[in-house]
Amino acid sequence: MKKTLLLALAGIVFSCSKNDTPVPNPDPGVPGNPVTLHISSVSPEIGDPSATITITGTGFNLNAAANEVKAGNYTAAVKTASATTLVVTLPADMEGGLYDIIVKANNKVATSEDAFLCMRW
């Protein structure tokens, strides 16, 4: 009886041990089932032409040049890129107004839920 109880206890202890293989954060996706391109936030939400904004989300291309970012019909310059963050500079000739932020990456398109307000001072 003691032997069975000891074996059962050992089985529980070893089966509950921590897996040493870390899960990447963010998950890069599985080939054939890639991460969805999604914009979760744009910061700041208000700025002037030439403003630098940070776009947070998922599915961005790690190569900055492989991401296309637009504010309405204006093309922004992508400065840095990671799978979850893009840092872009808006064009100096933007007119004041509300603009959807649109990201094209990895043959997909995502549009921000909230518009960016460009203020000309």
Secondary structure, DSSP 8 states (H G I E B T S, - for coil): -HHHHHHHHHHHHHHTS--SS---SS--EETTEE---EEEEEESSEE-TT-EEEEEEE---SSGGG-EEEETTEEEEEEEE-SSEEEEE--TT--SEEE-EEEEETTEEEE-SS-EEE---
